[in-house]
Amino acid sequence: MDIKEYFARISYQGSHNKPDLGTMSDVLQHHVQAVPFENLSIHCGESIELDLEATYNKIVRKKRGGWCMENNYLLSWVLKTLGYDVTLLGAKVYVPELDAYADEIDHLLLQVGLDGKSYIVDGGFGMAYQMWQPMELISGTDQPQTPGVFRFQEESGIWYLEKVKRKQWVPNQSGSTSHNVENEVCRRIYLFTLQPRDIEEFRGCNAHLQTAPDSLFVTKSICSLQTADGIRALVGWKLTEIKYNYRDNMDLVEIRILADEEIEKTLKEKFNITLDKKFVPVNTSRLSLF
């Protein structure tokens, strides 16, 4: 595993001589704009391995993406290689339709200690709730980024990540989202504690999420990538492209339903992904990703 090969994969040409906040921010932003958040392996008959070398080969050499446990495990190696103090943390993702957090840990994220402060680095959430820069671990303070305003709230040792929602303009909207999702001003994303985790603690979750019949990742094929000014996502056959802050604090959302014969070309042109095996799109869950 070669850090220079990883930098070439994410098109990063900046300095990496000293582990400072600027470098960490730059690496994270390049990562999320080069490496898709995707679960396509599940829908190609491949298994997702929780092995750093396998993840490196998949993301760096095969130019694929991955989900949280792949993206953030790889990022933990990158940041440690650059000299950062990195701790693995576990989170429970919020499900708006159920108005509840997951029962068990189902998300991997990173805590980085730097100059007496703590930061959360998460390059593996994807969709419209992907942070672009590390977030300082402080409670109740708005931390504006291009995707929107993020903030942490801490209660009795439990930390909650949330994002203030912008209005959206959808020129060709067909079908509506559920009422409670439509009217929410702030979206809860996940909760976590600062208990250090070992990668072994995620093996059960990694297996469960790719096999359980009610897993979001089994019921939806997902591929999302952050762009210079927004995000694009292919969920099942639906291609959504969002331009952040298009005008007057409103995001422009364009949606198109693809035909089967357009899927492979779209993955290549929009996400730079070429799959080895036959991909079968799926979207049978009503859970909202936006």
TORDRENVEX-883772 format. One record per residue (C-alpha): x, y, z; residue number from 1. Coordinates in steps of 0.2 Angstrom, whole numbers. Last residue first. Layout:
<site px="X" py="Y" pz="Z" num="NUM"/>
...
//
This chain:
<site px="-161" py="65" pz="5" num="290"/>
<site px="-159" py="46" pz="7" num="289"/>
<site px="-177" py="42" pz="11" num="288"/>
<site px="-183" py="25" pz="16" num="287"/>
<site px="-196" py="18" pz="4" num="286"/>
<site px="-186" py="2" pz="0" num="285"/>
<site px="-187" py="-7" pz="-16" num="284"/>
<site px="-174" py="1" pz="-26" num="283"/>
<site px="-162" py="-11" pz="-34" num="282"/>
<site px="-150" py="-10" pz="-49" num="281"/>
<site px="-143" py="-27" pz="-55" num="280"/>
<site px="-124" py="-26" pz="-59" num="279"/>
<site px="-116" py="-39" pz="-69" num="278"/>
<site px="-98" py="-41" pz="-64" num="277"/>
<site px="-81" py="-32" pz="-66" num="276"/>
<site px="-89" py="-15" pz="-63" num="275"/>
<site px="-82" py="1" pz="-71" num="274"/>
<site px="-84" py="17" pz="-60" num="273"/>
<site px="-79" py="35" pz="-65" num="272"/>
<site px="-94" py="41" pz="-56" num="271"/>
<site px="-104" py="52" pz="-69" num="270"/>
<site px="-96" py="45" pz="-85" num="269"/>
<site px="-93" py="27" pz="-80" num="268"/>
<site px="-108" py="24" pz="-69" num="267"/>
<site px="-119" py="33" pz="-82" num="266"/>
<site px="-113" py="22" pz="-96" num="265"/>
<site px="-117" py="6" pz="-86" num="264"/>
<site px="-134" py="12" pz="-81" num="263"/>
<site px="-140" py="19" pz="-98" num="262"/>
<site px="-145" py="2" pz="-105" num="261"/>
<site px="-157" py="-1" pz="-90" num="260"/>
<site px="-166" py="15" pz="-93" num="259"/>
<site px="-163" py="30" pz="-82" num="258"/>
<site px="-175" py="40" pz="-71" num="257"/>
<site px="-170" py="58" pz="-70" num="256"/>
<site px="-169" py="70" pz="-56" num="255"/>
<site px="-163" py="88" pz="-55" num="254"/>
<site px="-161" py="96" pz="-38" num="253"/>
<site px="-156" py="115" pz="-37" num="252"/>
<site px="-151" py="120" pz="-19" num="251"/>
<site px="-158" py="136" pz="-11" num="250"/>
<site px="-149" py="148" pz="-1" num="249"/>
<site px="-153" py="163" pz="-12" num="248"/>
<site px="-148" py="154" pz="-28" num="247"/>
<site px="-139" py="137" pz="-32" num="246"/>
<site px="-134" py="135" pz="-14" num="245"/>
<site px="-128" py="117" pz="-18" num="244"/>
<site px="-131" py="110" pz="-35" num="243"/>
<site px="-139" py="93" pz="-33" num="242"/>
<site px="-140" py="79" pz="-46" num="241"/>
<site px="-151" py="64" pz="-44" num="240"/>
<site px="-151" py="49" pz="-55" num="239"/>
<site px="-165" py="36" pz="-51" num="238"/>
<site px="-163" py="19" pz="-58" num="237"/>
<site px="-159" py="11" pz="-41" num="236"/>
<site px="-151" py="25" pz="-32" num="235"/>
<site px="-138" py="35" pz="-43" num="234"/>
<site px="-132" py="50" pz="-34" num="233"/>
<site px="-124" py="66" pz="-39" num="232"/>
<site px="-118" py="80" pz="-27" num="231"/>
<site px="-114" py="98" pz="-26" num="230"/>
<site px="-102" py="112" pz="-31" num="229"/>
<site px="-86" py="103" pz="-35" num="228"/>
<site px="-94" py="86" pz="-35" num="227"/>
<site px="-98" py="74" pz="-20" num="226"/>
<site px="-101" py="56" pz="-26" num="225"/>
<site px="-116" py="44" pz="-23" num="224"/>
<site px="-119" py="26" pz="-28" num="223"/>
<site px="-133" py="16" pz="-20" num="222"/>
<site px="-142" py="0" pz="-24" num="221"/>
<site px="-157" py="-1" pz="-12" num="220"/>
<site px="-165" py="-15" pz="-3" num="219"/>
<site px="-149" py="-24" pz="2" num="218"/>
<site px="-140" py="-8" pz="7" num="217"/>
<site px="-156" py="-2" pz="17" num="216"/>
<site px="-155" py="-18" pz="27" num="215"/>
<site px="-172" py="-27" pz="28" num="214"/>
<site px="-167" py="-43" pz="20" num="213"/>
<site px="-151" py="-44" pz="31" num="212"/>
<site px="-136" py="-49" pz="20" num="211"/>
<site px="-125" py="-34" pz="16" num="210"/>
<site px="-129" py="-24" pz="32" num="209"/>
<site px="-127" py="-40" pz="43" num="208"/>
<site px="-109" py="-44" pz="37" num="207"/>
<site px="-102" py="-27" pz="40" num="206"/>
<site px="-111" py="-25" pz="56" num="205"/>
<site px="-104" py="-42" pz="63" num="204"/>
<site px="-86" py="-37" pz="57" num="203"/>
<site px="-88" py="-19" pz="65" num="202"/>
<site px="-81" py="-23" pz="82" num="201"/>
<site px="-65" py="-31" pz="74" num="200"/>
<site px="-61" py="-13" pz="68" num="199"/>
<site px="-57" py="-9" pz="86" num="198"/>
<site px="-67" py="5" pz="94" num="197"/>
<site px="-63" py="20" pz="105" num="196"/>
<site px="-78" py="26" pz="116" num="195"/>
<site px="-81" py="44" pz="111" num="194"/>
<site px="-100" py="41" pz="109" num="193"/>
<site px="-110" py="42" pz="94" num="192"/>
<site px="-127" py="48" pz="87" num="191"/>
<site px="-131" py="49" pz="68" num="190"/>
<site px="-139" py="61" pz="55" num="189"/>
<site px="-152" py="71" pz="62" num="188"/>
<site px="-160" py="82" pz="49" num="187"/>
<site px="-165" py="100" pz="53" num="186"/>
<site px="-179" py="110" pz="46" num="185"/>
<site px="-190" py="95" pz="44" num="184"/>
<site px="-205" py="99" pz="33" num="183"/>
<site px="-203" py="87" pz="18" num="182"/>
<site px="-196" py="73" pz="29" num="181"/>
<site px="-212" py="74" pz="40" num="180"/>
<site px="-224" py="74" pz="25" num="179"/>
<site px="-216" py="60" pz="16" num="178"/>
<site px="-208" py="63" pz="0" num="177"/>
<site px="-218" py="68" pz="-16" num="176"/>
<site px="-220" py="61" pz="-33" num="175"/>
<site px="-214" py="69" pz="-48" num="174"/>
<site px="-202" py="84" pz="-47" num="173"/>
<site px="-196" py="91" pz="-63" num="172"/>
<site px="-190" py="108" pz="-58" num="171"/>
<site px="-184" py="103" pz="-40" num="170"/>
<site px="-180" py="118" pz="-30" num="169"/>
<site px="-174" py="114" pz="-13" num="168"/>
<site px="-174" py="123" pz="3" num="167"/>
<site px="-159" py="121" pz="14" num="166"/>
<site px="-158" py="108" pz="28" num="165"/>
<site px="-148" py="111" pz="44" num="164"/>
<site px="-137" py="96" pz="47" num="163"/>
<site px="-136" py="85" pz="63" num="162"/>
<site px="-123" py="75" pz="72" num="161"/>
<site px="-127" py="69" pz="90" num="160"/>
<site px="-115" py="66" pz="103" num="159"/>
<site px="-119" py="55" pz="118" num="158"/>
<site px="-109" py="59" pz="134" num="157"/>
<site px="-124" py="65" pz="144" num="156"/>
<site px="-130" py="76" pz="130" num="155"/>
<site px="-119" py="83" pz="116" num="154"/>
<site px="-125" py="92" pz="101" num="153"/>
<site px="-115" py="93" pz="85" num="152"/>
<site px="-117" py="104" pz="71" num="151"/>
<site px="-118" py="105" pz="52" num="150"/>
<site px="-123" py="120" pz="41" num="149"/>
<site px="-124" py="116" pz="22" num="148"/>
<site px="-116" py="106" pz="8" num="147"/>
<site px="-103" py="120" pz="6" num="146"/>
<site px="-98" py="120" pz="25" num="145"/>
<site px="-105" py="130" pz="40" num="144"/>
<site px="-100" py="123" pz="57" num="143"/>
<site px="-114" py="129" pz="69" num="142"/>
<site px="-109" py="127" pz="87" num="141"/>
<site px="-120" py="117" pz="100" num="140"/>
<site px="-107" py="105" pz="106" num="139"/>
<site px="-88" py="105" pz="101" num="138"/>
<site px="-79" py="91" pz="91" num="137"/>
<site px="-72" py="101" pz="77" num="136"/>
<site px="-78" py="95" pz="61" num="135"/>
<site px="-67" py="89" pz="47" num="134"/>
<site px="-71" py="96" pz="30" num="133"/>
<site px="-83" py="90" pz="16" num="132"/>
<site px="-96" py="82" pz="27" num="131"/>
<site px="-108" py="70" pz="18" num="130"/>
<site px="-126" py="72" pz="22" num="129"/>
<site px="-132" py="75" pz="4" num="128"/>
<site px="-127" py="57" pz="-1" num="127"/>
<site px="-112" py="49" pz="6" num="126"/>
<site px="-108" py="44" pz="24" num="125"/>
<site px="-90" py="38" pz="22" num="124"/>
<site px="-77" py="52" pz="22" num="123"/>
<site px="-80" py="55" pz="41" num="122"/>
<site px="-67" py="65" pz="51" num="121"/>
<site px="-72" py="71" pz="68" num="120"/>
<site px="-60" py="83" pz="76" num="119"/>
<site px="-53" py="84" pz="93" num="118"/>
<site px="-42" py="99" pz="99" num="117"/>
<site px="-26" py="100" pz="109" num="116"/>
<site px="-16" py="103" pz="93" num="115"/>
<site px="-24" py="88" pz="84" num="114"/>
<site px="-33" py="73" pz="90" num="113"/>
<site px="-43" py="64" pz="76" num="112"/>
<site px="-59" py="55" pz="79" num="111"/>
<site px="-64" py="44" pz="64" num="110"/>
<site px="-81" py="36" pz="59" num="109"/>
<site px="-89" py="19" pz="57" num="108"/>
<site px="-107" py="17" pz="55" num="107"/>
<site px="-120" py="3" pz="60" num="106"/>
<site px="-118" py="2" pz="79" num="105"/>
<site px="-134" py="-7" pz="85" num="104"/>
<site px="-152" py="-2" pz="88" num="103"/>
<site px="-152" py="11" pz="74" num="102"/>
<site px="-158" py="28" pz="78" num="101"/>
<site px="-177" py="32" pz="78" num="100"/>
<site px="-190" py="43" pz="69" num="99"/>
<site px="-195" py="27" pz="60" num="98"/>
<site px="-196" py="37" pz="43" num="97"/>
<site px="-181" py="48" pz="48" num="96"/>
<site px="-169" py="33" pz="51" num="95"/>
<site px="-154" py="40" pz="62" num="94"/>
<site px="-138" py="31" pz="60" num="93"/>
<site px="-130" py="23" pz="76" num="92"/>
<site px="-111" py="28" pz="77" num="91"/>
<site px="-95" py="19" pz="81" num="90"/>
<site px="-78" py="27" pz="83" num="89"/>
<site px="-60" py="23" pz="77" num="88"/>
<site px="-46" py="34" pz="84" num="87"/>
<site px="-33" py="43" pz="74" num="86"/>
<site px="-18" py="53" pz="80" num="85"/>
<site px="-11" py="60" pz="64" num="84"/>
<site px="6" py="56" pz="57" num="83"/>
<site px="3" py="56" pz="38" num="82"/>
<site px="3" py="36" pz="38" num="81"/>
<site px="-10" py="38" pz="52" num="80"/>
<site px="-21" py="49" pz="41" num="79"/>
<site px="-20" py="37" pz="26" num="78"/>
<site px="-23" py="22" pz="37" num="77"/>
<site px="-38" py="30" pz="45" num="76"/>
<site px="-44" py="36" pz="28" num="75"/>
<site px="-44" py="17" pz="22" num="74"/>
<site px="-55" py="12" pz="37" num="73"/>
<site px="-66" py="28" pz="34" num="72"/>
<site px="-69" py="23" pz="16" num="71"/>
<site px="-71" py="4" pz="18" num="70"/>
<site px="-82" py="4" pz="34" num="69"/>
<site px="-92" py="19" pz="28" num="68"/>
<site px="-97" py="12" pz="11" num="67"/>
<site px="-86" py="9" pz="-4" num="66"/>
<site px="-80" py="17" pz="-20" num="65"/>
<site px="-71" py="9" pz="-35" num="64"/>
<site px="-55" py="15" pz="-44" num="63"/>
<site px="-48" py="-3" pz="-46" num="62"/>
<site px="-31" py="1" pz="-39" num="61"/>
<site px="-36" py="14" pz="-25" num="60"/>
<site px="-54" py="9" pz="-20" num="59"/>
<site px="-54" py="-10" pz="-22" num="58"/>
<site px="-35" py="-13" pz="-19" num="57"/>
<site px="-35" py="-2" pz="-4" num="56"/>
<site px="-51" py="-11" pz="3" num="55"/>
<site px="-43" py="-28" pz="0" num="54"/>
<site px="-27" py="-22" pz="9" num="53"/>
<site px="-38" py="-15" pz="24" num="52"/>
<site px="-49" py="-30" pz="26" num="51"/>
<site px="-67" py="-28" pz="31" num="50"/>
<site px="-73" py="-37" pz="15" num="49"/>
<site px="-88" py="-32" pz="5" num="48"/>
<site px="-95" py="-48" pz="-4" num="47"/>
<site px="-98" py="-48" pz="-23" num="46"/>
<site px="-114" py="-54" pz="-31" num="45"/>
<site px="-115" py="-38" pz="-42" num="44"/>
<site px="-129" py="-30" pz="-31" num="43"/>
<site px="-119" py="-31" pz="-15" num="42"/>
<site px="-103" py="-25" pz="-24" num="41"/>
<site px="-113" py="-9" pz="-29" num="40"/>
<site px="-113" py="-2" pz="-11" num="39"/>
<site px="-107" py="15" pz="-15" num="38"/>
<site px="-100" py="31" pz="-7" num="37"/>
<site px="-90" py="37" pz="-22" num="36"/>
<site px="-71" py="41" pz="-21" num="35"/>
<site px="-65" py="56" pz="-30" num="34"/>
<site px="-75" py="71" pz="-23" num="33"/>
<site px="-76" py="63" pz="-5" num="32"/>
<site px="-57" py="59" pz="-5" num="31"/>
<site px="-52" py="77" pz="-12" num="30"/>
<site px="-62" py="85" pz="2" num="29"/>
<site px="-54" py="73" pz="15" num="28"/>
<site px="-36" py="76" pz="9" num="27"/>
<site px="-38" py="95" pz="9" num="26"/>
<site px="-46" py="95" pz="27" num="25"/>
<site px="-32" py="85" pz="34" num="24"/>
<site px="-19" py="96" pz="25" num="23"/>
<site px="-26" py="112" pz="32" num="22"/>
<site px="-29" py="104" pz="50" num="21"/>
<site px="-10" py="100" pz="51" num="20"/>
<site px="0" py="84" pz="50" num="19"/>
<site px="16" py="91" pz="42" num="18"/>
<site px="24" py="86" pz="26" num="17"/>
<site px="9" py="82" pz="16" num="16"/>
<site px="9" py="96" pz="4" num="15"/>
<site px="-4" py="97" pz="-10" num="14"/>
<site px="-5" py="86" pz="-26" num="13"/>
<site px="-21" py="76" pz="-22" num="12"/>
<site px="-30" py="69" pz="-37" num="11"/>
<site px="-39" py="56" pz="-26" num="10"/>
<site px="-31" py="41" pz="-35" num="9"/>
<site px="-15" py="50" pz="-37" num="8"/>
<site px="-14" py="53" pz="-18" num="7"/>
<site px="-18" py="34" pz="-15" num="6"/>
<site px="-3" py="29" pz="-26" num="5"/>
<site px="8" py="41" pz="-16" num="4"/>
<site px="2" py="33" pz="0" num="3"/>
<site px="8" py="16" pz="-6" num="2"/>
<site px="0" py="0" pz="0" num="1"/>
//
